[in-house]
Amino acid sequence: MKIANKKAFFDYQITDRLEAGINLIGAEVKAVRLGHADLSGSFVKIIGSEAYLVNAKIFPYKYAAPQGYDENRTRKLLLHKSEIIALKGKTDGSNLSLVPLSIYTTDSFIKVELGLARGKKEYQKKEALKKKDIKRELEQDLSESQ
């Protein structure tokens, strides 16, 4: 199961990608395997020598005990120290931020794909929408002519 953050591709220009593990509790693992997660509006924050995923929603598992569960809690990302140091250097030195692009399962592990991203300007977002509309109209015209 792969859950993509489509908003990240619209709002940011992705320059580099990497994979990280994520520290979850049992009910969250089952919820992610069923596809009950939302990454829109989430980001990665590096505090000290650890990386955290902030504002990612993992909705409660239907059969788990709901008391005391916070779906927006901050979750620790599992990265090597050298990777964290390199990412911190890249984000501090320039106008880049870390954004989760997708969350997916590999065998028995749950991974998060992170992207080193630069924010798009408003006119860049409008141009992307115009190109998408033109492409859709061309495809409609081609399908109608056949």
C-alpha positions as semicolon CSV with decimal commas, in nm:
position;residue;x (nm);y (nm);z (nm)
1;M;0,000;0,000;0,000
2;K;0,138;0,339;-0,097
3;I;-0,009;0,669;0,021
4;A;0,120;0,971;-0,172
5;N;0,127;1,336;-0,070
6;K;-0,005;1,495;-0,390
7;K;-0,009;1,842;-0,236
8;A;0,369;1,827;-0,189
9;F;0,428;1,787;-0,562
10;F;0,204;2,088;-0,631
11;D;0,347;2,317;-0,361
12;Y;0,716;2,224;-0,386
13;Q;0,986;2,160;-0,640
14;I;1,151;1,834;-0,530
15;T;1,529;1,832;-0,569
16;D;1,638;1,518;-0,383
17;R;1,468;1,208;-0,237
18;L;1,555;0,962;0,037
19;E;1,394;0,681;0,232
20;A;1,347;0,666;0,610
21;G;1,189;0,429;0,856
22;I;0,922;0,549;1,096
23;N;0,856;0,465;1,460
24;L;0,489;0,360;1,496
25;I;0,278;0,184;1,755
26;G;0,089;-0,137;1,671
27;A;-0,249;0,012;1,585
28;E;-0,084;0,275;1,362
29;V;0,096;0,003;1,166
30;K;-0,234;-0,171;1,093
31;A;-0,398;0,158;0,995
32;V;-0,116;0,245;0,751
33;R;-0,133;-0,102;0,595
34;L;-0,504;-0,040;0,529
35;G;-0,427;0,303;0,378
36;H;-0,572;0,516;0,659
37;A;-0,313;0,795;0,658
38;D;-0,289;1,151;0,528
39;L;0,040;1,335;0,467
40;S;-0,099;1,667;0,342
41;G;0,028;1,956;0,551
42;S;0,298;1,748;0,718
43;F;0,669;1,824;0,731
44;V;0,993;1,694;0,880
45;K;1,163;1,877;1,165
46;I;1,521;1,806;1,277
47;I;1,567;1,863;1,649
48;G;1,916;1,801;1,783
49;S;2,033;1,478;1,625
50;E;1,688;1,330;1,557
51;A;1,431;1,377;1,280
52;Y;1,056;1,392;1,346
53;L;0,751;1,375;1,122
54;V;0,509;1,649;1,228
55;N;0,136;1,685;1,144
56;A;0,101;1,351;0,964
57;K;-0,242;1,204;1,029
58;I;-0,269;0,832;1,086
59;F;-0,633;0,766;1,154
60;P;-0,727;0,525;1,436
61;Y;-0,749;0,157;1,358
62;K;-1,109;0,043;1,372
63;Y;-1,054;-0,246;1,614
64;A;-0,802;-0,076;1,849
65;A;-0,886;0,094;2,177
66;P;-0,949;0,462;2,089
67;Q;-0,883;0,618;2,431
68;G;-0,576;0,838;2,451
69;Y;-0,489;0,812;2,081
70;D;-0,373;1,128;1,903
71;E;-0,378;1,093;1,523
72;N;-0,159;1,404;1,472
73;R;0,116;1,308;1,715
74;T;0,480;1,371;1,624
75;R;0,653;1,052;1,510
76;K;1,026;0,981;1,510
77;L;1,196;0,902;1,179
78;L;1,465;0,637;1,170
79;L;1,771;0,773;0,990
80;H;2,146;0,732;1,034
81;K;2,329;1,013;1,215
82;S;2,529;1,095;0,904
83;E;2,208;1,131;0,700
84;I;2,055;1,361;0,961
85;I;2,368;1,577;0,974
86;A;2,376;1,602;0,593
87;L;2,005;1,692;0,578
88;K;2,042;1,951;0,852
89;G;2,330;2,112;0,661
90;K;2,129;2,124;0,339
91;T;1,816;2,270;0,500
92;D;1,995;2,526;0,718
93;G;2,221;2,659;0,444
94;S;1,958;2,723;0,179
95;N;1,588;2,776;0,127
96;L;1,508;2,403;0,135
97;S;1,274;2,206;0,357
98;L;1,206;1,837;0,417
99;V;0,865;1,714;0,307
100;P;0,719;1,360;0,322
101;L;0,626;1,251;-0,030
102;S;0,475;0,911;0,043
103;I;0,439;0,638;0,301
104;Y;0,451;0,276;0,190
105;T;0,522;-0,080;0,299
106;T;0,820;-0,291;0,196
107;D;0,788;-0,653;0,309
108;S;0,728;-0,611;0,683
109;F;0,857;-0,253;0,714
110;I;0,682;0,080;0,678
111;K;0,891;0,348;0,507
112;V;0,851;0,719;0,441
113;E;0,988;0,877;0,125
114;L;1,125;1,221;0,207
115;G;1,196;1,496;-0,040
116;L;1,432;1,788;-0,013
117;A;1,208;2,058;-0,153
118;R;1,206;2,424;-0,248
119;G;0,873;2,608;-0,232
120;K;0,713;2,717;-0,556
121;K;0,601;3,073;-0,616
122;E;0,235;3,146;-0,680
123;Y;0,288;3,210;-1,053
124;Q;0,463;2,872;-1,089
125;K;0,161;2,697;-0,939
126;K;-0,073;2,883;-1,177
127;E;0,141;2,785;-1,477
128;A;0,127;2,420;-1,371
129;L;-0,254;2,436;-1,351
130;K;-0,275;2,598;-1,697
131;K;-0,054;2,328;-1,850
132;K;-0,264;2,058;-1,686
133;D;-0,587;2,214;-1,824
134;I;-0,444;2,245;-2,176
135;K;-0,324;1,885;-2,170
136;R;-0,666;1,761;-2,054
137;E;-0,845;1,962;-2,327
138;L;-0,614;1,823;-2,595
139;E;-0,678;1,469;-2,479
140;Q;-1,055;1,531;-2,484
141;D;-1,035;1,672;-2,838
142;L;-0,833;1,373;-2,957
143;S;-1,073;1,124;-2,800
144;E;-1,376;1,302;-2,954
145;S;-1,224;1,305;-3,303
146;Q;-1,175;0,926;-3,302
